[in-house]
């Protein structure tokens, strides 16, 4: 067994929090190590953000050629979807980014220990903060860094009675490995993951039904967004069942698919019986906190997540946590930002907790959805003097040119203070446009300033200007 003590900080996990935190720490002159049992980049790079967006890009291109092309005077005969080629393109994107991380690690002299890490101390055998690593070849290493950041990520949740089999009942992990697009699919869960897969499979020709227990899709977002998304999904032929849940006792695997019974959440009735090639369970994610030695190390959990303090410190000395293991919002960009805050604290550069309201949320289906800050309902619940400005993309020249006129920008502001409280977008390139909203909230911009900033014409960003003006009923093209 080898023992090493020379590291200033060690990351348990090489996903978005771990690898970004490690690179940032190295740039600040800290000696850094990362323990990773799989591949650098974590779920986001290998089973989440990147591969799903690669497939969504392929699906968007396929849809554009078939639907938008003829309208613009471009006709392509014999257009077809090649699943094998799409998966190769997805794999190439993932590999390129993974190799980029490996190159950055090598240049920064970050040492990677391949294997499974576990907290050992405090005990008579190991001091507090010691980490044991069982290598891929069975070798053991004990590392005693000055600080440890637990960044072990999360995994898809499953439902009792609907265990994934990798073929007929799948989570988002297994969905990425399916060699062919299912002819039909039932998606359990209308959150970000479920919505993206519904959009993807529908674009590629599948008959899709989304089952969501809440009354709207994307239940954490502004109610107007959920209603508009459901409208656009139905327009595309996606069946949406809200206020409904899957009766696992009524689920039956068949040789050629799955039969599920869907019941209303409230009220009686037998509900509907749906048959599909595949059932995708998309009901959220669970933190990877098992088998880490947390209890012995004195790390407390809250609702299954690691509890953290003002600097993301845990209840154990010299142990910190970042990423999905600390709880919502469970987003890669939030994980990266938290990891940097932890390192700033360790390097004596301040740090401190991030305001979750400043974290943008993005859903990459068709239509795209993005938001930052408070929903209208949340702002009213806080007792704010709420003013709302909404502007549709159909009034924006660039949206008309692109043939993407469905959707809108909605700005929630405080009528008295003029503060921007929230920005909500559904429509073309919402996930890019939301950066402006995130900056506005960070800079504590007034809604009047959003309306005064001049945007180039024609661009989709003009919808933000118009929505800001609409707060006072002054939108130009309304």
Secondary structure, DSSP 8 states (H G I E B T S, - for coil): -EEE---SEEEE--SHHHHHHHHHHHHTT--EEEEESS-TTHHHHHHSHHHHHHHHHHHHHHHIIIIIHHHTT---TT----HHHHHHHHHHHHHHHHHHHHHHHHHHT-EEEEEEEEE--SSSSS-TT-EEEEETTS-EEEE--SEEEE---EEE--BTTB---SSSEE-HHHHTT-SS--SEEEEE--SHHHHHHHHHHHHTT-EEEEEESSSSSSTTS-HHHHHHHHHHHHHTT-EEEESEEEEEEEEEEETTEEEEEEEESSS-S--EEEEESEEEE-S-EEE--TTS-HHHHT--EETTEE---TTSB-SSTTEEE-SGGG-SS--HHHHHHHHHHHHHHHTTS------GGG--EEE-SSS-EEEEE--HHHHHHTT--EEEEEEEGGG-HHHHHHT----EEEEEEETTT-BEEEEEEESTTHHHHHHHHHHHHHTT-BHHHHHHS---SS-TTHHHHHHHHHTTT--TT-
